[in-house]
């Protein structure tokens, strides 16, 4: 909904988040992810209240599960981001 199917930050909610949704496919973003493994996962954990993504979704009428991020969710996200980094 935010990054879009292509990961370019063109999803339906891309312009409604603050900060804006980044393009995950740019060389600069891939370098950042490569230089700082786990940066996406840690940024979710370290956000005030860990609530940036859920807040953006809720404010735009998206119903969310009442359950918080699990360790498996964060591991799955990290694995996904590794896939993003490795795509040329």
Residue pairs with C-beta under 8 A, 6 or more apart in sequence:
1 11
1 12
1 13
1 57
1 62
2 9
2 11
2 13
2 14
2 17
2 21
2 53
2 56
3 9
3 10
3 11
3 14
3 21
3 22
3 23
3 24
4 10
4 11
4 14
5 11
6 25
7 23
7 24
7 25
7 84
8 23
8 24
8 25
9 20
9 21
9 22
9 23
9 24
11 21
13 21
13 56
13 57
13 60
13 62
14 20
14 21
15 21
16 56
16 59
16 60
17 52
17 56
18 56
22 29
23 29
24 30
24 81
24 84
25 84
25 87
30 84
30 85
32 39
33 39
33 40
33 81
33 84
33 85
34 85
38 78
40 77
40 78
40 81
41 74
41 77
41 78
41 81
44 50
44 52
44 53
44 69
44 74
44 77
45 69
45 74
47 53
50 68
50 69
54 64
57 64
58 64
